[in-house]
């Protein structure tokens, strides 16, 4: 089926949202996540011993007032419909894409989550479980860290598109067969610590997420409906092409130039991984290659029905993803919450490293005190550094000793 959006779906989506006060950065990633969600596990790329699906968990992060909810709601309308456009006879309410993914928008215990997903699996032939979490206020989904501690391992498996381990529920044992998990979340940095345990923020879950941070509030439209750029009629074109995209299936192909470009870039990234000192970013660096690959797939699907990745798709994907990197420290510090500032963490690491061997807790406390780091701040630093694998500790009699953990 021919496309209507020119030059591509994502560009038209950004035109459609041009009169929204949410930052364009938010809209870009909402658009990409919506494309990923409608694919419903039908598009993939074989990567040797594993299959890569272009699903995304996307977090819009920023202070209150950056219009995170607005950006997510516009994306939701593409799936669920409800947009009104003017006609010669008044207004018409447009529908969203046919057969959207299963939407989850509030907290579930892992058991209830598995139960709900198992119920939608038989609706597909062959059986599969595509779903999209929509939580413009992330606390409505994660609740607090003590709940997320059990939920996050399940979300990791669902993101990896692996059949879940059985979960015991009221009516028996259930599996989630061939899952395809996507998510769109909105959150302010200060709340991250209440949503997930520190080890999840610094570990495997965080590195599987796209963290889109923005403080931009420069867009201001008192009457957006009167702006020259406001064009609700683009909604119909977006729905048409998104429906076409949702019907694509099969394995993505790469041009020879795309293979060569990605190899050169990936070899460089692996070199960066080897030089990464801060363990908080180790997971991010290890998954950066797959993230850029996923984005290249989505950008190709935004362009056309050919399901072919060109060199420029990898280049654009790399630019989009690396654009987020300067703000990653703001996200990780927010997720650490009660943990020390980056400066305090660095000081603790330097003190331990300077010792060159095991350092006794009493000596470490004194050195930190001289650097205006309290005992409580030191406790938080040691807890986080140990969880991240930066340091190790040993008990000798009644004394504790710490050192920088040696790389294997």
Buried (B, 14 or more C-beta within 10 A) or exposed (E): EEBBBEEBBBBBBBBBBBBBBBBBBBBBBBBBBBBBBBBBBBBBBEEEEEEBBBBBBBBBBBEEEBBBBBBBBBBBBBBBBEBEBEEEEEEEEBEBBEBBBBEBBEBBBBBEBBBBBBEBBEEBEEEBBBBBBBBBBBBBBBBBBEBBEEBBBBBBBBBBBEEBEEBEBEEEEBBBBBBBBBBBBBBBBEBBBBBBBBBBBBBBBBBBBBBBBBEBBEBEBEEBEEEEEBBBEBBBBBBBBBBBBBEBEEEBEBBEEBEEBBEEBBEEBEEEBEEBEBBBBBBBBBBBBBBBBBBBBBBBBBBBBEBBBBBBBBBBBBEBBEEBEEBBBBBBBBBBBEBBEBEBBEBBBEBBEEBEEBBBBEBBBEBBEEEEBEEEBBEBBBBBBBBBBBBBBEEEEEEBBBBBBEEE
